[in-house]
Amino acid sequence: MREVLEETGLRVKPVAKLADVKYVYSRKWSDNARVSKVVSFFLMKYQSGQIGDITKEMRHEVRRAYWIPLTQAPSRLRYNGERQVAKKALEYIKSHREEF
């Protein structure tokens, strides 16, 4: 919830953990070391706040945050892991309609 607030300006409530995505990247800005990373994805429900209302300090990490319909996310997201998580979110919502 803290990271969502910092990177989007939104206060949210966790609904369900969707997946962990693991990947390796090379640290280009310093020593080219290979870094293993695990990113955990959660389905969140909006509570309050305005998208893009983030601090100047976060602007180096987040260029822009914006809303897209979840139904469009699997075709619009850049990385395959993120597209797969968006599909899981859609499946979760379909099977738990009473929560939404």
PEVEN-V445715 format. One record per residue. N is the residue number from 1. RES is the residue in one letter. SS is DSSP state (H for helix, E for strand, C for the rest). Layout:
n={N;N}
res={RES;RES}
ss={SS;SS}
This chain:
n={1;2;3;4;5;6;7;8;9;10;11;12;13;14;15;16;17;18;19;20;21;22;23;24;25;26;27;28;29;30;31;32;33;34;35;36;37;38;39;40;41;42;43;44;45;46;47;48;49;50;51;52;53;54;55;56;57;58;59;60;61;62;63;64;65;66;67;68;69;70;71;72;73;74;75;76;77;78;79;80;81;82;83;84;85;86;87;88;89;90;91;92;93;94;95;96;97;98;99;100}
res={M;R;E;V;L;E;E;T;G;L;R;V;K;P;V;A;K;L;A;D;V;K;Y;V;Y;S;R;K;W;S;D;N;A;R;V;S;K;V;V;S;F;F;L;M;K;Y;Q;S;G;Q;I;G;D;I;T;K;E;M;R;H;E;V;R;R;A;Y;W;I;P;L;T;Q;A;P;S;R;L;R;Y;N;G;E;R;Q;V;A;K;K;A;L;E;Y;I;K;S;H;R;E;E;F}
ss={C;H;H;H;H;H;H;H;C;E;E;E;E;E;E;E;E;E;E;E;E;E;E;E;E;E;C;C;C;C;C;C;C;E;E;E;E;E;E;E;E;E;E;E;E;E;E;E;E;C;C;C;C;C;C;H;H;H;H;H;C;C;C;C;C;C;C;C;C;H;H;H;H;H;H;H;C;C;C;H;H;H;H;H;H;H;H;H;H;H;H;H;H;H;H;C;H;H;H;C}
